[in-house]
Amino acid sequence: MHSSWNPQANFSSPSPSTTASWLLDSGASHHVTADLNNLSLHTPYNGQDDVMLGDGSNLPISHIGSVSLPTSNTSFHLQDILCVLKMQKKLISIALFCITNNVSIELFPHCFHVKDLQTRDILLQGGIKDGVYEWPVATSSTPPILAFSAVKTTMSIWHQRLGHPASTILKHIMSVNHLNFSSQKNFCCNACLSNKSHKLPFSVSTLLTTRPLQVVFSDV
């Protein structure tokens, strides 16, 4: 007699799970989540694309963002994460993950390894849960996954983070990369003012010496 089993697939649901672990998906082209709290940085998605599920249905994208997944040895980055409010599972695109982090993922019957492409060192080992490869849950020896809601930063802080660029360059960088910032009309950077200041030349000295000039000849 064969034991019963329940095959599972990722599907849309009106009540997504926000505490579930990330699942590795070799068929996904992008990382997907349903909760903005899983993203450290995010911005509204203004494109026309949708997420297509396995049954052919489409789900709208509300935001796009990123997050870091730190471990005891290193930190991995998830970029271009699509926030789809009706998704039940949090998916990691294996292809996008390997490209972003310059790693490879090897799948085994009961576990998976994340390896550095150059050294071939194992950076992370994960397991299987309910028939799918699951990103390891943070433990006491592993730092917790960082996932904070985005907080707008002032223009002066971005100016310092980006290496003190000119105001026109700063505005261009923030516009192209969709960086959020709080309203700040004018700001003054003391470091820039100090570096751009010019030292005044030394004044002409009026001191005169009265000591007679002495010439000494060596014996030949």
C-alpha positions in Angstrom: 0.0 0.0 0.0 1.4 3.3 -1.0 1.4 6.2 1.5 -0.7 9.2 0.5 1.1 12.4 -0.6 -0.1 15.8 -1.4 1.6 17.4 -4.4 1.9 21.2 -4.0 2.4 24.1 -6.5 2.7 27.8 -6.0 -0.6 29.5 -6.6 -2.4 32.8 -6.0 -4.2 33.3 -2.7 -6.0 36.3 -1.1 -4.1 35.7 2.2 -0.4 35.3 1.5 2.0 33.9 4.1 4.4 36.6 5.3 6.5 34.4 7.6 7.2 31.6 5.1 10.8 31.0 3.9 12.1 31.8 0.4 11.8 28.9 -2.0 14.2 28.2 -4.9 12.5 28.1 -8.3 14.4 27.2 -11.4 11.4 28.2 -13.6 11.0 31.7 -12.3 12.6 34.6 -14.2 12.4 37.0 -11.2 12.2 36.9 -7.5 8.6 37.3 -6.2 7.1 38.2 -2.8 3.7 39.4 -1.6 4.8 41.5 1.3 6.7 44.8 1.1 8.1 44.1 4.6 10.3 41.5 2.9 12.1 44.2 0.9 14.7 46.6 2.3 14.3 49.0 -0.6 11.3 49.2 -2.9 9.6 51.6 -5.4 6.2 51.5 -7.1 6.2 49.5 -10.4 5.1 51.6 -13.3 5.6 49.0 -16.1 3.0 47.1 -18.1 4.3 43.6 -17.4 2.4 41.0 -15.2 3.6 37.8 -13.5 2.4 34.7 -15.4 1.6 31.7 -13.4 1.9 28.0 -14.4 -1.8 27.9 -15.3 -1.5 30.8 -17.7 -3.2 33.4 -15.5 -1.5 36.8 -14.9 -1.1 38.7 -11.7 -0.3 42.5 -11.5 3.0 43.8 -10.1 2.6 46.5 -7.4 6.3 47.3 -6.5 9.9 46.3 -7.3 12.7 46.2 -4.8 15.7 44.4 -3.3 16.9 42.8 0.0 20.0 41.1 1.4 20.1 37.6 2.9 23.0 37.5 5.3 24.5 34.3 6.5 27.3 33.4 9.0 29.9 33.6 6.2 28.6 36.1 3.6 25.6 38.0 2.4 23.6 37.3 -0.7 21.6 39.9 -2.6 18.1 39.6 -4.2 17.6 42.3 -6.9 14.6 43.1 -9.0 12.2 41.4 -6.6 8.6 41.7 -7.9 5.9 42.4 -5.3 2.7 40.6 -6.3 0.1 40.9 -3.6 -1.8 37.7 -4.5 1.2 35.4 -4.4 1.3 32.9 -1.6 4.9 31.9 -1.8 8.2 33.8 -1.8 10.2 32.7 -4.7 14.0 33.0 -5.5 14.8 32.8 -9.2 17.8 30.5 -9.4 19.0 32.0 -12.6 18.8 35.6 -11.4 20.3 34.7 -8.0 23.4 33.0 -9.6 24.0 36.0 -12.0 23.6 38.6 -9.2 25.8 36.9 -6.7 28.3 35.2 -9.0 27.6 31.8 -7.7 26.3 28.4 -8.8 23.6 26.3 -7.1 23.9 22.5 -7.1 20.7 20.5 -6.4 20.9 17.2 -4.7 18.1 14.7 -3.6 18.0 16.0 -0.1 19.8 19.4 -0.1 21.3 22.1 -2.2 24.7 23.9 -2.2 25.5 27.5 -3.1 29.1 27.7 -4.4 31.4 30.5 -5.3 32.1 30.4 -9.0 35.8 31.1 -8.8 36.9 29.1 -5.7 34.1 26.5 -5.8 33.8 26.8 -2.0 30.4 26.0 -0.5 29.0 29.3 0.8 25.6 27.9 2.0 23.8 24.6 2.3 20.0 24.3 2.4 17.5 21.5 2.6 14.1 20.4 1.2 10.7 21.0 2.8 7.4 19.8 1.4 9.1 18.7 -1.8 10.8 22.0 -2.6 14.2 23.5 -2.0 13.9 26.0 0.9 16.3 28.8 1.9 17.6 28.1 5.4 15.7 29.8 8.2 17.9 32.0 10.4 19.0 30.4 13.7 20.9 31.7 16.7 24.2 31.1 14.9 23.0 32.7 11.7 22.1 36.4 11.6 18.4 37.0 10.9 17.3 38.0 7.4 17.3 41.8 7.1 14.0 43.1 5.7 13.0 46.6 6.7 10.5 48.9 5.1 12.2 51.7 3.2 12.7 55.0 5.0 13.2 58.2 2.9 16.6 59.7 3.4 17.5 63.4 3.0 19.3 64.8 0.0 22.3 65.7 2.1 22.7 62.1 3.3 22.5 60.8 -0.3 25.1 63.5 -1.2 27.5 62.1 1.3 26.8 58.4 0.4 27.4 59.0 -3.3 30.8 60.7 -2.8 29.8 64.4 -2.6 28.7 64.9 -6.3 27.6 68.3 -7.7 23.9 69.0 -7.2 23.0 68.5 -10.9 24.9 65.1 -10.9 23.2 64.1 -7.6 19.7 64.8 -8.9 20.5 62.9 -12.1 21.7 59.8 -10.2 18.7 59.8 -7.9 16.3 60.2 -10.8 17.8 57.4 -12.9 18.0 55.0 -10.0 14.7 56.0 -8.4 16.2 56.8 -5.0 13.7 57.9 -2.4 14.5 61.0 -0.5 12.6 63.4 1.9 11.9 66.9 0.8 14.8 69.3 1.4 15.1 72.5 -0.5 18.7 73.5 0.3 21.5 71.9 2.2 25.1 73.0 2.9 28.0 70.5 2.9 30.8 71.7 5.0 33.2 69.2 3.6 32.6 70.4 0.1 33.0 74.0 1.1 36.3 73.3 2.9 37.8 71.4 0.0 36.8 74.1 -2.5 38.2 76.9 -0.5 41.5 78.6 -1.5 44.4 79.5 0.8 45.4 83.2 0.7 49.0 83.8 -0.4 51.7 84.7 2.1 52.2 88.5 2.6 55.5 90.1 1.6 57.9 90.0 4.6 59.3 93.4 5.8 62.0 91.8 8.0 65.6 92.7 7.2 68.8 91.1 8.5 71.6 93.3 9.8 74.1 90.4 10.2 77.1 90.9 7.9 77.7 88.4 5.2 80.6 86.0 5.9 82.4 84.1 3.2 84.6 81.1 4.3 87.2 79.6 2.0 88.5 76.1 2.6 92.3 75.4 2.4 93.5 73.8 -0.9 
